[in-house]
Amino acid sequence: MQVTHLGQAYLKGSEGEVLSLANLIVYSDRHYDIPALKFSVQPNLDYETIVTSLISEDFYNRWMNIRFEIFGDTEEGYVKAYVDDVIYLDEKVPTLFHTTDHFDFHIGAYRSGLSKTTEPVTPIVVYYDSVSKVIY
């Protein structure tokens, strides 16, 4: 399995917890030869359960406007993710451990699972045109 993270919204708990809440990823494994661009979210505030939404298998050489919308709440929060203003992910989930937590966002291509793969690793280049973060 190869996963390339292109951006992630993460939760920083006020008691030291850290969780990658929502991700934009390129995912491929030995059962799924074609890389796929996906959104993922951890709906139970853990790494055990992951909900994904396929964006495209034809995403190379294409500009896209990606937007995450996260409403912070310990019980009735939500994570929404858009591509070119079309919604691809809409999950009503707890998004905070505590009411004093906060979110942050990281961008950049980084890969996980490389130490466990025996398959050739395909290079990837990602261009970010404009990045902004608005917190309400």
C-alpha positions as protocol buffer text, in pm:
chain_id: "A"
residue {
  index: 1
  type: MET
  ca { x: 0 y: 0 z: 0 }
}
residue {
  index: 2
  type: GLN
  ca { x: 124 y: 346 z: -86 }
}
residue {
  index: 3
  type: VAL
  ca { x: -40 y: 659 z: 49 }
}
residue {
  index: 4
  type: THR
  ca { x: 69 y: 1009 z: -47 }
}
residue {
  index: 5
  type: HIS
  ca { x: -83 y: 1279 z: 172 }
}
residue {
  index: 6
  type: LEU
  ca { x: -133 y: 1609 z: -10 }
}
residue {
  index: 7
  type: GLY
  ca { x: -303 y: 1800 z: 269 }
}
residue {
  index: 8
  type: GLN
  ca { x: -456 y: 1734 z: 607 }
}
residue {
  index: 9
  type: ALA
  ca { x: -672 y: 1911 z: 859 }
}
residue {
  index: 10
  type: TYR
  ca { x: -573 y: 1794 z: 1201 }
}
residue {
  index: 11
  type: LEU
  ca { x: -712 y: 1828 z: 1548 }
}
residue {
  index: 12
  type: LYS
  ca { x: -491 y: 1945 z: 1833 }
}
residue {
  index: 13
  type: GLY
  ca { x: -649 y: 1843 z: 2160 }
}
residue {
  index: 14
  type: SER
  ca { x: -619 y: 2073 z: 2460 }
}
residue {
  index: 15
  type: GLU
  ca { x: -498 y: 1773 z: 2664 }
}
residue {
  index: 16
  type: GLY
  ca { x: -220 y: 1679 z: 2420 }
}
residue {
  index: 17
  type: GLU
  ca { x: -411 y: 1461 z: 2172 }
}
residue {
  index: 18
  type: VAL
  ca { x: -334 y: 1497 z: 1801 }
}
residue {
  index: 19
  type: LEU
  ca { x: -544 y: 1344 z: 1523 }
}
residue {
  index: 20
  type: SER
  ca { x: -538 y: 1373 z: 1147 }
}
residue {
  index: 21
  type: LEU
  ca { x: -908 y: 1448 z: 1111 }
}
residue {
  index: 22
  type: ALA
  ca { x: -949 y: 1496 z: 734 }
}
residue {
  index: 23
  type: ASN
  ca { x: -705 y: 1422 z: 450 }
}
residue {
  index: 24
  type: LEU
  ca { x: -655 y: 1465 z: 79 }
}
residue {
  index: 25
  type: ILE
  ca { x: -465 y: 1153 z: -32 }
}
residue {
  index: 26
  type: VAL
  ca { x: -342 y: 962 z: -334 }
}
residue {
  index: 27
  type: TYR
  ca { x: -399 y: 596 z: -253 }
}
residue {
  index: 28
  type: SER
  ca { x: -296 y: 276 z: -428 }
}
residue {
  index: 29
  type: ASP
  ca { x: -240 y: -82 z: -319 }
}
residue {
  index: 30
  type: ARG
  ca { x: -167 y: -415 z: -482 }
}
residue {
  index: 31
  type: HIS
  ca { x: -538 y: -485 z: -527 }
}
residue {
  index: 32
  type: TYR
  ca { x: -605 y: -146 z: -680 }
}
residue {
  index: 33
  type: ASP
  ca { x: -339 y: -73 z: -942 }
}
residue {
  index: 34
  type: ILE
  ca { x: -470 y: 266 z: -1053 }
}
residue {
  index: 35
  type: PRO
  ca { x: -383 y: 545 z: -808 }
}
residue {
  index: 36
  type: ALA
  ca { x: -691 y: 726 z: -681 }
}
residue {
  index: 37
  type: LEU
  ca { x: -732 y: 1074 z: -539 }
}
residue {
  index: 38
  type: LYS
  ca { x: -951 y: 1056 z: -228 }
}
residue {
  index: 39
  type: PHE
  ca { x: -1072 y: 1245 z: 73 }
}
residue {
  index: 40
  type: SER
  ca { x: -1066 y: 1061 z: 404 }
}
residue {
  index: 41
  type: VAL
  ca { x: -1202 y: 1137 z: 749 }
}
residue {
  index: 42
  type: GLN
  ca { x: -1172 y: 966 z: 1089 }
}
residue {
  index: 43
  type: PRO
  ca { x: -1537 y: 971 z: 1207 }
}
residue {
  index: 44
  type: ASN
  ca { x: -1477 y: 823 z: 1553 }
}
residue {
  index: 45
  type: LEU
  ca { x: -1184 y: 1050 z: 1643 }
}
residue {
  index: 46
  type: ASP
  ca { x: -947 y: 755 z: 1613 }
}
residue {
  index: 47
  type: TYR
  ca { x: -731 y: 584 z: 1353 }
}
residue {
  index: 48
  type: GLU
  ca { x: -940 y: 266 z: 1359 }
}
residue {
  index: 49
  type: THR
  ca { x: -1228 y: 383 z: 1138 }
}
residue {
  index: 50
  type: ILE
  ca { x: -1176 y: 571 z: 814 }
}
residue {
  index: 51
  type: VAL
  ca { x: -1441 y: 691 z: 569 }
}
residue {
  index: 52
  type: THR
  ca { x: -1315 y: 771 z: 217 }
}
residue {
  index: 53
  type: SER
  ca { x: -1466 y: 938 z: -85 }
}
residue {
  index: 54
  type: LEU
  ca { x: -1324 y: 887 z: -434 }
}
residue {
  index: 55
  type: ILE
  ca { x: -1251 y: 1211 z: -617 }
}
residue {
  index: 56
  type: SER
  ca { x: -1091 y: 1078 z: -934 }
}
residue {
  index: 57
  type: GLU
  ca { x: -864 y: 820 z: -1092 }
}
residue {
  index: 58
  type: ASP
  ca { x: -784 y: 1074 z: -1365 }
}
residue {
  index: 59
  type: PHE
  ca { x: -636 y: 1360 z: -1165 }
}
residue {
  index: 60
  type: TYR
  ca { x: -286 y: 1402 z: -1307 }
}
residue {
  index: 61
  type: ASN
  ca { x: -210 y: 1726 z: -1496 }
}
residue {
  index: 62
  type: ARG
  ca { x: -529 y: 1886 z: -1369 }
}
residue {
  index: 63
  type: TRP
  ca { x: -587 y: 2197 z: -1157 }
}
residue {
  index: 64
  type: MET
  ca { x: -844 y: 2156 z: -882 }
}
residue {
  index: 65
  type: ASN
  ca { x: -988 y: 2384 z: -619 }
}
residue {
  index: 66
  type: ILE
  ca { x: -993 y: 2181 z: -294 }
}
residue {
  index: 67
  type: ARG
  ca { x: -1181 y: 2300 z: 15 }
}
residue {
  index: 68
  type: PHE
  ca { x: -1233 y: 2147 z: 358 }
}
residue {
  index: 69
  type: GLU
  ca { x: -1508 y: 2275 z: 583 }
}
residue {
  index: 70
  type: ILE
  ca { x: -1500 y: 2160 z: 945 }
}
residue {
  index: 71
  type: PHE
  ca { x: -1743 y: 2255 z: 1216 }
}
residue {
  index: 72
  type: GLY
  ca { x: -1597 y: 2188 z: 1557 }
}
residue {
  index: 73
  type: ASP
  ca { x: -1820 y: 2019 z: 1812 }
}
residue {
  index: 74
  type: THR
  ca { x: -1771 y: 1734 z: 2059 }
}
residue {
  index: 75
  type: GLU
  ca { x: -2095 y: 1565 z: 1947 }
}
residue {
  index: 76
  type: GLU
  ca { x: -2251 y: 1720 z: 1637 }
}
residue {
  index: 77
  type: GLY
  ca { x: -1964 y: 1850 z: 1428 }
}
residue {
  index: 78
  type: TYR
  ca { x: -1914 y: 1790 z: 1058 }
}
residue {
  index: 79
  type: VAL
  ca { x: -1648 y: 1754 z: 792 }
}
residue {
  index: 80
  type: LYS
  ca { x: -1724 y: 1856 z: 436 }
}
residue {
  index: 81
  type: ALA
  ca { x: -1482 y: 1841 z: 145 }
}
residue {
  index: 82
  type: TYR
  ca { x: -1525 y: 1997 z: -198 }
}
residue {
  index: 83
  type: VAL
  ca { x: -1353 y: 1981 z: -535 }
}
residue {
  index: 84
  type: ASP
  ca { x: -1428 y: 2273 z: -766 }
}
residue {
  index: 85
  type: ASP
  ca { x: -1728 y: 2362 z: -543 }
}
residue {
  index: 86
  type: VAL
  ca { x: -1882 y: 2014 z: -578 }
}
residue {
  index: 87
  type: ILE
  ca { x: -1924 y: 1831 z: -246 }
}
residue {
  index: 88
  type: TYR
  ca { x: -1751 y: 1492 z: -226 }
}
residue {
  index: 89
  type: LEU
  ca { x: -1758 y: 1425 z: 146 }
}
residue {
  index: 90
  type: ASP
  ca { x: -2023 y: 1523 z: 401 }
}
residue {
  index: 91
  type: GLU
  ca { x: -1987 y: 1347 z: 736 }
}
residue {
  index: 92
  type: LYS
  ca { x: -2169 y: 1447 z: 1051 }
}
residue {
  index: 93
  type: VAL
  ca { x: -1920 y: 1341 z: 1319 }
}
residue {
  index: 94
  type: PRO
  ca { x: -1769 y: 1462 z: 1645 }
}
residue {
  index: 95
  type: THR
  ca { x: -1473 y: 1681 z: 1549 }
}
residue {
  index: 96
  type: LEU
  ca { x: -1339 y: 1783 z: 1890 }
}
residue {
  index: 97
  type: PHE
  ca { x: -1220 y: 1585 z: 2190 }
}
residue {
  index: 98
  type: HIS
  ca { x: -1288 y: 1886 z: 2416 }
}
residue {
  index: 99
  type: THR
  ca { x: -1451 y: 2225 z: 2361 }
}
residue {
  index: 100
  type: THR
  ca { x: -1107 y: 2388 z: 2408 }
}
residue {
  index: 101
  type: ASP
  ca { x: -941 y: 2201 z: 2115 }
}
residue {
  index: 102
  type: HIS
  ca { x: -843 y: 2363 z: 1786 }
}
residue {
  index: 103
  type: PHE
  ca { x: -768 y: 2274 z: 1422 }
}
residue {
  index: 104
  type: ASP
  ca { x: -471 y: 2335 z: 1198 }
}
residue {
  index: 105
  type: PHE
  ca { x: -385 y: 2246 z: 840 }
}
residue {
  index: 106
  type: HIS
  ca { x: -71 y: 2106 z: 673 }
}
residue {
  index: 107
  type: ILE
  ca { x: -3 y: 2091 z: 302 }
}
residue {
  index: 108
  type: GLY
  ca { x: 274 y: 1921 z: 112 }
}
residue {
  index: 109
  type: ALA
  ca { x: 335 y: 1581 z: -42 }
}
residue {
  index: 110
  type: TYR
  ca { x: 453 y: 1320 z: 205 }
}
residue {
  index: 111
  type: ARG
  ca { x: 427 y: 945 z: 187 }
}
residue {
  index: 112
  type: SER
  ca { x: 341 y: 684 z: 443 }
}
residue {
  index: 113
  type: GLY
  ca { x: 391 y: 309 z: 419 }
}
residue {
  index: 114
  type: LEU
  ca { x: 708 y: 333 z: 209 }
}
residue {
  index: 115
  type: SER
  ca { x: 913 y: 126 z: 452 }
}
residue {
  index: 116
  type: LYS
  ca { x: 663 y: -160 z: 415 }
}
residue {
  index: 117
  type: THR
  ca { x: 635 y: -165 z: 35 }
}
residue {
  index: 118
  type: THR
  ca { x: 839 y: -377 z: -202 }
}
residue {
  index: 119
  type: GLU
  ca { x: 682 y: -215 z: -509 }
}
residue {
  index: 120
  type: PRO
  ca { x: 853 y: 58 z: -713 }
}
residue {
  index: 121
  type: VAL
  ca { x: 762 y: 406 z: -593 }
}
residue {
  index: 122
  type: THR
  ca { x: 634 y: 643 z: -861 }
}
residue {
  index: 123
  type: PRO
  ca { x: 754 y: 1004 z: -826 }
}
residue {
  index: 124
  type: ILE
  ca { x: 483 y: 1264 z: -778 }
}
residue {
  index: 125
  type: VAL
  ca { x: 497 y: 1642 z: -821 }
}
residue {
  index: 126
  type: VAL
  ca { x: 224 y: 1861 z: -675 }
}
residue {
  index: 127
  type: TYR
  ca { x: 175 y: 2232 z: -739 }
}
residue {
  index: 128
  type: TYR
  ca { x: -13 y: 2446 z: -488 }
}
residue {
  index: 129
  type: ASP
  ca { x: -128 y: 2772 z: -643 }
}
residue {
  index: 130
  type: SER
  ca { x: -292 y: 2942 z: -347 }
}
residue {
  index: 131
  type: VAL
  ca { x: -358 y: 2831 z: 10 }
}
residue {
  index: 132
  type: SER
  ca { x: -574 y: 3001 z: 268 }
}
residue {
  index: 133
  type: LYS
  ca { x: -719 y: 2911 z: 605 }
}
residue {
  index: 134
  type: VAL
  ca { x: -1027 y: 3073 z: 753 }
}
residue {
  index: 135
  type: ILE
  ca { x: -1133 y: 2992 z: 1108 }
}
residue {
  index: 136
  type: TYR
  ca { x: -1472 y: 3106 z: 1240 }
}
